[in-house]
């Protein structure tokens, strides 16, 4: 389905399309977690076939660019530069990257209060906590390491203040150059 048609469809039709798409087995990647921000996005992906992540990101960014170019009557690229990927080497890194992704709206001051992360709809965090019906992520790789969702929630919030401080420092350093 074209993105323009998807976005103009009713909520029920969008949900039906998503569920039907998820039932297919020809995926390039498993989506572990994600967060969409106003100027960028984060995905934690498990590659299912060689080159799967590159093709997934290419398909995603090209589709979104075509949609925006059509909608805004513009031409040319929307995203700047190549995407950046980091290979996850350890289980500890996996958990910390998922936490980093889920804290991003708070660390970037997109949401004011830490509790607002629970309802930030452009993130997989509400899905991890069971606050939404959608099933876009393969959460077991992360959540399976915690006895309860509440323990994962505490793990994420444990570094919220620290991650926000790092974000402030990062911007101060960039502004002084």
Secondary structure, 3 states (H helix, E strand, C coil): CCHHHHHHCCHHHHHHHHHHHHHCCCCCEEEEEEEECCCCEEEEEEECCCCHHHHHHHHHHHHHHHHHHHHCCCCCCCCCCCCCCCCCCCHHHHHHHHHHHHHHHHHCCCCCCHHHHHHCCCECHHHHCCCCCCCCCCCHHHHCCCCCHHHHHHHHHCCHHHHHHHHHHHHHHHHCC
